[in-house]
Structure formats: structure tokens, C-alpha cells
């Protein structure tokens, strides 16, 4: 907990923090928790996976030069290196993460896999820092397939999880409760252009409780609900098609095309919830590259280990958590990649 206190102290004393956060609900909520608590600084959503020709390190350096921060905070970003930290000429650098740990110096690095010995999401760590907004933290934690705040949330908002009894699994919360619905709506809210996401963030900063959104009890809540509803409608069309796909060799494959939005991660999550004994592979065409989300059940294969084995034999890259990872491959290699996944699962 000493690092939590140190992070808290630095943020309290800072005058102009700059927050870089991942473009999923865990990253978004992590930023919101810190912004709502300290009421200062600038947030930058990082979604370079979908931006062709964008160098992630150059983006960080450009935003730092534009904002002149006294503290730089990275939230839920697994691909940082010592090289980028060496280039950042800011005294206080904080990195909060829960992906595979790495060794870095001259950075205040909090990784829950090291500090907590658990894969607690970044929104859970940020909740420890701010000790505020339990409902908001629970949204981020639930979206990242964790029940770390479930008991505390149930005491304060029992009606939002009333249909779950006894021991609960993360995906039960995500797909069978009002808390899960809100978590999924957060994911759909931040689909679209970055300038639109800024508006969504500004609205979310004003929300006082979960019912403002779910029951559209305020102007801001209604706007956020309507924004998420648009994404949900398109998502459900893809989900309906995906549910008709047959498993082959224990692998469920669904490939789709969308010009505007990516639902790859969300589709993969729901498909593994409905097919816990399968390996799920969801792919979206993005010009020459194909972005793939892969999932396995809690007793299933180690996906990063599988990807490492496959990419020793073909071009591509990927990684992530043991049962939830992403990969990027060339369109011409997609069928080859699928066959290698099936072969690995069979073995």
C-alpha cells in the first residue's frame, strides 16, 4: 500500500497532471476516478490499435509537449517500454497496470500482479487511490471480468445485482445484472471518433450515481444512455450472426466487417460466456490487417502462450491476459492463422 499512498500524494500535490488511458471501460473508468477526485489535469484516450500509421511513442511525446504536465500517468497500457520513459522529460512518471509485469526504472510502477498478487483491474487500483465513487469503480472492474468490488457494491446497491446469489463469476455479473448492463453500456459509449469520446467523458464526469444513466434521470444520463443504445443495436445484429456459427475442433470463429465501429472484444467476451468450453476467435476486417480477439474459458488454454507458438511460424503479433488476448495478422494469412489455432487447441 506504500505505492498507493505515494501515488495519492503526488497527484494531490500536482498542478497539471496528464493522464493517458486505454480505450476500454477499465481504462476510461480509471481516468474518470482520478479526474473526479482531483479535478485537474488532462486525459488522452489511446486507441492507436485502430489508427493506421500512428506511432504510439510519438503520440505520447507530442501530447506531453502540448500540455506541459508536471506528472504523467499511464493507465492500463501494457506496451510501454524503458525507451519511452527515458524520452519523457517529466519528473514524476506513474504507470498503473495489470498486464504481464516488466522491469522499468525512474517510474513509479504499480502492477497488481506484483503488488496485490492478483490480476486486479486498473480501475480497482485507482479506487484504492481515490477511495471514492464505488459505483463507478465497480463498472470498470466488472467490465474487465473481475468481482473484486462485488461484495462492497452489493451492500450499497443490492437492487442492481439482486438476481445473483452465493458465489458469483465475473461473466454472471457482466451479463445477468444491471451493473453488468451499465458496464457494457460504457463500452458502447466510447465507440466512434475521439472528439465524440471527449464529449462523453465530460458528461460522465458530471454523473452522480448509476441510475442517472440506466433510468435516464438527468439530461447527461439520457444522452449517455442514448449514445450507448446506438452501439448496442448494431452489436446485437453481429451477435445474432455469431451465435449461428458452428464450433470446429473446439474453436468458434466469427469474422465480420464494419466500416465504422469495432465490437471485436465485446463479441468475444459474450461468446465465451455462452460457450465456456470453447476457444473463441472474433475477427474484424480492417483493410489489409485483421484485428482478432481471442478468449478461452477459465480452465482453457493459455492464449499468449499459444500466440507465441503460432507467431514463431508465421507473421503477426499479439498478447494479453491468459484467457483474453488480441492479435493482429495480415488479411492473406487469416485462414492460415485459424487453422493453426485449431491445431494448437486439438493438441
Secondary structure, DSSP 8 states (H G I E B T S, - for coil): -HHHHHHHHHHHH-SSEEEEEESSHHHHHHHHHHHHHH--SEEEEE-GGGSTT--HHHHHHHHHHHH--SEEEEES-TT--HHHHHH---SEEEEEE-SS----SSSEEEEHHHHTSS---HHHHHHHHH---HHHHHHHHHHTT--TTHHHHHHH-GGGSTT--SS--HHHHHHHSHHHHHHHHHHHHT-S-HHHHHHHHHHHHH--STHHHHTT-SHHHHHHHHHHHHHHHHHHHHHHHHTT---BTTEEEEEE--SS---HHHHHHHHHHH-TTSEEEEEEEETTEEEEEEEE-TTS--HHHHHHHHTTTSS-EEEESSSEEEEEEEGGGHHHHHHHHHHHHH-
